[in-house]
Amino acid sequence: MPQPLLRTVVVLAAGEGKRMKSALPKVLHPLLGRTLLGHVLTAAEPLAADRTVVVVGHGADQVRAHLTEVAPQADAVLQAEQLGTGHAVRIALDAVADAAGTVVVINGDVPLLRPETVAALVEAHEGAGAAATVLAAEVPDPTGLGRIVRDAAGRLERIVEERDATAEQRAVREINAGIYAFDALRLRDALGKLSTDNDQGEEYLTDVFALLVSTGEPVAVHVAVDHTETLGCNDRVELAALRRLLRDRVNEGWMRTGVSILDPATTWIDVTVAVDRDAVIDQNTQLRGGSVVGAEAVVGPDVTLIDTVVGAGASVLRSHAVQAEVGPGASVGPYAYLRPAARLAERSKVGTFVEVKNSELGVGAKVPHLSYVGDATIGAKANIGAATIFVNYDGVNKHRTTVGEAAFVGCDTSLIAPVEVGAGAYVAAGSAISQDVPPGALGVTRAPQRSIEGWVARKRPGTASAAAAERAAAAAGGESISVDEGQTVEDAPGDAR
């Protein structure tokens, strides 16, 4: 015979969340790297439940798709008509006929809930042999929340929703967090006895506690140490408040591990990010997704990293990076843009107003300023002059450019892919290179310069330029200043350092 399930987690995620005023289901709103639902599922992971059931309703297809991404082992159960939390849990248990032992029920909108708190709730519940245990918290303002009503001996008597509470009960600041542990068999029995005799005309899961008390079953209250863990989210104002609380928690955690966060109020780090000791995070910085920051790296100010790896000792200043890799000791910015598959090797440099996409920079390679590098491989110690464009797109297809080791590309150059500049080769400033440049050669496509004497006086008479030219000619003894037509290009390569 199959063994009965000893722990089952039920997440209630069927509500529309009307006050969010959003086409997106409430539980799918993001909060520092995870959705509200994602945070709840993560908090339940340490329970090692035999089965996890998520009750879906509004936006069911969207929630199911999200579960496939973040928790494929979870089962989605449809509550087609939202008739209350008790009704939702009964539907969930109908889908898990072999559930025994402990059933943990969690609302899907409590993203600050810590795994340690869920584990402590279940441990207390199972240790006491209780039929049901509710997680409670003392809050400064209980408005809108269900109250824990105790008897004269301090035992749980019932849980009362605010809309059904008396004035005396509304004065109670101990609230129901919407997180419970139940004995599966006794929960099934109680769910069958729920009524809709309340202000909402719904089946309240909280009424299970009063039913159990009335039959002498043992019930318990487990009080959370930090009441902020129990805060839910009903609108975007509350979502923003939760985001700030989580930001502060995450930042404090990193600082206590040896990370310097210079302005925690303007630093936003997703819960999925990793930061190593002695890294420095400056103000107005966002670290998102699966980003990783290495030891002694400096990131910020004014930086956004999305799924980007920054190596030890690297620096990223006033830049934006998405799915990029910055090697150890490399330098990025200010005002650089690293697009997906930009990979910078050790001690390489991407400087001011440089955009890099699907390209690799070798060890010590430099693209210091005002350039676009797309679909390219740049060798170690190569130098790319200012205003260089890697011309990678012909209107239909993308093509690749290779710049060899220690090559030098002068300023204002276009490298028209597919093309290769060999190791140690030079490219003259202002060139448009469409043919390979052999190793050690100089590539030049610039036309010879010529000067047309007297052009300004003839074509722009009366202008400030004409007057300045006339003064310069007079100062030179009446001779005009010009450049010979046959100017050599042997010294033409240039880099605007």
SVG drawing of the C-alpha trace seen along z (x, -y; Angstrom):
<svg xmlns="http://www.w3.org/2000/svg" viewBox="-26 -92 81 94">
<polyline fill="none" stroke="black" stroke-width="0.4" points="0.0,0.0 1.2,-3.6 2.3,-5.5 0.0,-8.3 1.4,-11.9 2.7,-13.1 3.0,-16.8 0.9,-18.7 1.3,-22.4 -1.8,-24.3 -1.2,-27.9 -4.3,-30.0 -3.8,-32.0 -7.3,-32.2 -8.2,-35.8 -8.5,-38.5 -7.0,-41.2 -9.4,-43.9 -7.7,-46.7 -4.5,-46.1 -6.4,-47.4 -4.3,-45.2 -4.7,-42.8 -2.0,-40.7 -3.2,-38.4 -2.2,-39.7 0.0,-36.8 2.1,-37.3 3.2,-40.9 7.0,-41.0 8.9,-41.8 12.7,-41.9 13.3,-38.9 10.3,-36.8 6.5,-37.1 4.4,-37.2 3.6,-33.6 7.2,-32.7 8.2,-34.1 5.5,-32.0 6.6,-28.8 10.2,-29.5 9.2,-30.0 7.5,-26.6 10.4,-24.7 12.2,-23.6 9.1,-21.6 10.0,-19.1 6.3,-18.5 5.2,-15.4 2.7,-17.5 2.3,-21.2 -1.1,-22.3 -1.8,-25.9 -5.4,-26.9 -5.9,-29.1 -8.9,-31.0 -8.6,-34.5 -6.0,-34.4 -5.6,-30.7 -3.8,-30.1 -1.2,-32.8 -0.6,-31.4 -0.3,-27.9 2.3,-29.1 4.2,-30.7 4.2,-27.6 5.6,-25.6 8.6,-28.0 9.2,-28.3 7.7,-25.3 6.9,-22.5 6.4,-20.0 3.4,-21.9 -0.1,-21.0 -2.6,-23.7 -6.2,-23.1 -8.9,-25.4 -11.4,-27.1 -13.8,-28.2 -16.1,-30.1 -14.5,-31.9 -16.7,-30.9 -14.3,-31.5 -11.0,-30.2 -12.7,-27.1 -14.1,-26.2 -10.7,-26.6 -9.0,-24.3 -11.7,-21.7 -11.1,-21.7 -7.4,-21.4 -7.8,-18.4 -10.2,-16.7 -7.3,-16.7 -5.0,-15.1 -7.1,-12.2 -4.2,-10.5 -3.2,-13.6 -2.5,-12.6 -0.3,-14.1 0.1,-17.8 -1.6,-20.2 0.0,-23.7 -2.2,-26.4 -0.6,-29.7 -2.1,-32.8 -0.4,-33.5 0.2,-37.2 2.6,-37.1 6.0,-37.5 8.0,-38.5 7.3,-35.2 10.6,-33.5 11.2,-29.8 12.4,-29.6 9.0,-30.9 7.0,-28.3 9.3,-25.6 8.8,-26.8 5.0,-26.8 5.0,-23.3 7.4,-22.1 5.3,-23.6 2.1,-22.2 3.4,-18.7 5.2,-18.8 2.0,-19.7 -0.1,-17.2 -2.6,-20.0 -5.5,-19.6 -4.9,-23.1 -2.3,-25.9 -2.6,-29.4 0.4,-31.8 -0.4,-35.1 1.4,-38.4 1.1,-41.5 0.8,-44.5 0.7,-48.2 -2.4,-48.7 -4.7,-45.6 -7.2,-47.4 -8.7,-45.1 -7.2,-41.9 -8.8,-39.0 -8.3,-39.0 -7.2,-36.2 -9.8,-35.9 -8.6,-34.1 -10.5,-32.9 -9.8,-34.0 -7.0,-31.4 -5.3,-32.7 -6.3,-29.8 -7.5,-30.3 -11.2,-30.6 -11.8,-31.7 -10.6,-33.8 -12.9,-36.6 -12.8,-38.5 -12.9,-42.3 -16.1,-42.8 -17.7,-40.3 -16.0,-41.5 -17.4,-43.4 -15.9,-46.8 -14.1,-45.0 -12.7,-42.4 -11.5,-45.1 -9.4,-46.6 -7.3,-43.4 -3.9,-43.8 -3.1,-40.1 -4.0,-39.2 -4.3,-36.1 -1.5,-35.9 -3.4,-33.6 -0.9,-30.8 -2.0,-27.5 -1.0,-24.0 -3.7,-21.4 -4.1,-17.7 -5.3,-16.4 -8.1,-14.1 -9.6,-16.6 -9.4,-19.4 -11.4,-17.3 -14.0,-16.7 -14.3,-20.3 -14.4,-21.6 -17.5,-19.6 -19.3,-21.5 -18.5,-25.0 -21.4,-27.4 -21.8,-30.7 -23.5,-32.5 -21.3,-35.6 -21.1,-39.0 -19.5,-37.8 -21.7,-34.7 -18.5,-32.6 -17.0,-29.5 -14.3,-30.9 -11.3,-28.6 -10.9,-30.4 -14.2,-29.0 -12.5,-25.6 -10.8,-26.7 -14.1,-27.5 -15.5,-24.2 -12.5,-22.3 -12.6,-24.1 -16.3,-23.3 -15.6,-19.6 -12.7,-19.7 -10.0,-19.3 -6.6,-20.9 -5.8,-24.1 -2.8,-26.4 -1.4,-29.8 2.2,-30.3 3.3,-33.9 5.7,-35.2 8.8,-37.0 8.6,-39.7 5.2,-40.9 6.3,-42.3 6.6,-38.7 2.9,-38.4 2.0,-41.4 -0.2,-40.8 -0.7,-42.9 -4.0,-44.2 -3.0,-47.2 0.0,-48.8 0.6,-51.1 1.0,-48.1 3.1,-46.3 5.5,-49.3 5.7,-49.2 6.5,-45.5 9.2,-46.1 10.9,-48.7 10.8,-46.3 12.3,-43.5 14.9,-45.8 16.0,-46.8 16.1,-43.1 18.1,-42.0 20.6,-44.9 21.1,-44.4 21.7,-40.7 24.5,-41.5 26.1,-44.1 26.3,-41.7 28.2,-39.2 30.9,-41.9 29.4,-43.8 29.6,-47.6 26.3,-49.2 27.0,-52.9 23.4,-54.1 20.9,-51.3 17.9,-53.5 18.7,-53.7 20.2,-50.2 17.8,-47.5 19.1,-43.9 16.9,-41.0 16.7,-38.0 18.2,-35.9 21.4,-37.9 24.8,-36.8 27.4,-39.3 30.8,-38.3 32.7,-39.8 34.3,-43.2 32.3,-44.2 31.2,-47.8 27.7,-48.8 27.3,-52.5 24.1,-54.5 21.3,-54.3 22.2,-50.7 19.9,-47.8 21.2,-44.3 18.5,-42.1 17.8,-38.5 20.7,-36.1 23.4,-38.8 26.7,-38.0 29.1,-40.5 32.6,-39.2 34.9,-40.0 36.2,-43.6 34.3,-44.6 32.9,-48.1 29.4,-48.6 27.8,-52.0 26.7,-54.7 23.9,-54.6 24.2,-51.1 21.7,-48.4 22.8,-44.8 20.3,-42.2 21.5,-38.6 25.1,-39.9 28.3,-38.6 30.9,-41.0 34.3,-39.4 36.5,-40.1 38.0,-43.5 36.1,-44.8 34.4,-48.1 31.1,-49.2 30.2,-52.9 27.0,-54.5 26.2,-51.8 23.5,-49.3 24.2,-45.6 21.9,-42.7 23.1,-39.1 26.7,-40.2 30.0,-39.0 32.6,-41.4 35.9,-39.7 38.1,-40.1 39.7,-43.5 37.8,-44.8 36.4,-48.3 33.0,-49.4 31.7,-52.9 30.7,-55.5 27.6,-55.5 28.3,-52.1 25.6,-49.6 26.4,-45.9 23.8,-43.9 23.3,-40.1 26.4,-38.0 28.8,-40.8 31.9,-39.1 34.8,-41.1 37.9,-39.2 40.2,-40.0 41.5,-43.6 39.6,-44.6 37.9,-48.0 34.7,-49.3 34.5,-53.0 32.3,-56.1 29.3,-55.8 30.3,-52.4 27.7,-49.7 28.7,-46.1 26.5,-43.2 27.3,-39.5 31.0,-40.2 34.1,-39.1 37.0,-41.3 40.2,-39.5 42.5,-40.1 43.5,-43.7 41.6,-44.8 40.2,-48.3 37.2,-50.1 37.6,-53.4 34.9,-55.6 32.1,-56.4 31.9,-53.1 29.5,-50.3 30.8,-46.8 28.4,-44.2 29.0,-40.5 32.8,-40.8 35.8,-39.1 38.5,-41.5 41.9,-39.9 44.0,-40.5 45.6,-43.9 43.8,-45.2 42.9,-48.9 39.7,-50.3 39.8,-54.0 37.0,-56.4 33.9,-56.5 34.7,-53.0 31.7,-51.2 31.5,-47.4 29.1,-47.3 27.5,-44.0 24.1,-44.1 23.5,-44.1 19.8,-44.6 19.0,-40.9 21.8,-39.1 24.3,-39.7 28.0,-39.2 31.0,-38.9 34.2,-40.9 37.5,-39.7 40.2,-42.0 43.5,-40.2 45.8,-40.3 47.4,-43.7 45.8,-45.2 45.2,-49.0 42.1,-50.5 42.2,-54.2 39.4,-56.7 36.3,-57.1 36.7,-53.7 34.0,-51.5 34.8,-47.7 32.3,-46.3 31.6,-42.7 32.5,-40.0 36.0,-41.2 39.2,-40.4 42.0,-42.7 45.0,-40.5 47.2,-40.3 49.3,-43.4 47.7,-45.1 46.9,-48.8 43.9,-50.5 44.2,-54.2 41.8,-56.6 38.8,-57.5 38.9,-54.3 36.0,-52.1 37.5,-48.6 35.6,-45.9 38.5,-43.6 40.8,-41.7 43.9,-43.4 46.8,-41.0 48.7,-40.6 51.2,-43.5 49.8,-45.5 48.3,-49.0 44.7,-49.1 43.8,-52.5 40.8,-53.5 41.0,-57.2 41.0,-59.5 43.9,-62.0 43.2,-65.3 43.2,-68.5 42.7,-72.1 40.9,-74.7 42.5,-78.0 40.3,-81.0 37.1,-79.0 35.7,-80.7 36.3,-84.1 34.5,-83.2 31.7,-81.1 31.1,-82.5 31.8,-86.2 30.8,-88.3 30.9,-85.5 32.8,-85.3 34.9,-82.5 35.8,-84.7 36.9,-87.5 39.0,-85.1 40.7,-83.7 41.5,-87.3 43.0,-88.1 45.1,-85.0 46.3,-85.7 47.3,-89.2 49.2,-87.9 51.1,-85.5 52.2,-88.2 49.5,-87.8 50.1,-84.2 47.2,-81.8 47.5,-78.6 46.9,-75.3 47.8,-71.5 49.6,-69.9 47.5,-67.6 50.1,-64.8 50.0,-64.4 51.4,-61.1 49.2,-58.6 52.1,-56.6 51.5,-58.3 47.7,-58.4 46.6,-56.0 45.2,-57.9 43.5,-57.3 41.6,-60.0 42.9,-59.2"/>
</svg>
